Amino acid sequence: MDFSKVPLRAWFATLALGSLGLVAVGMELQTLLRLAPCPLCIFQRLLYMVIGVLALAGVILPIGRLIWLGAIALLALLGAGVAGYQSWMQAFPHLVNECGFSDPNAIERLVDWLGMQLPNFFLATGFCSSKEWVFLTLSMANWSFLIYLGIIAYAALLISKKN
């Protein structure tokens, strides 16, 4: 198949469905397996939601594709950093005892506020260093790190796309 003939809106729609689908799958796993998401998990969920909304904006207004893709790439880079940090915390739990090393940071305060507003989506009840779910030897934070890297590559591919 010649991917150069796929309309730009289809690429954005795929990214939107993927990002928002990850949120839905994560929330379903949380419910089915009784997982307790931590503040960093919830922040990553929020980033996936915002990436999905920006991708939907790309479906509606593909003319601004560079703006949408730039924002998506930056958010995915932030997500990779957060997921990488959480992966480090999970690999070395003896070095940390909470999500941050001191008073609640900006991410934790944002997640706390969102948890009070919409607890079904954003209530953080877990610890950042715990691995409650592992698939193919990788924790959810590890998978999230890889997915964010994939989103960065996807955005770079779309930025270089000619149509």
Secondary structure by P-SEA (a helix, b strand, c coil): cccccccaaaaaaaaaaaaaaaaaaaaaaaaaacccccaaaaaaaaaaaaaaaaaaaaaacccaaaaaaaaaaaaaaaaaaaaaaaaaaaaccccccccccccccaaaaaaaaaaaaccccccccccccccccccccccaaaaaaaaaaaaaaaaaaaaaccc
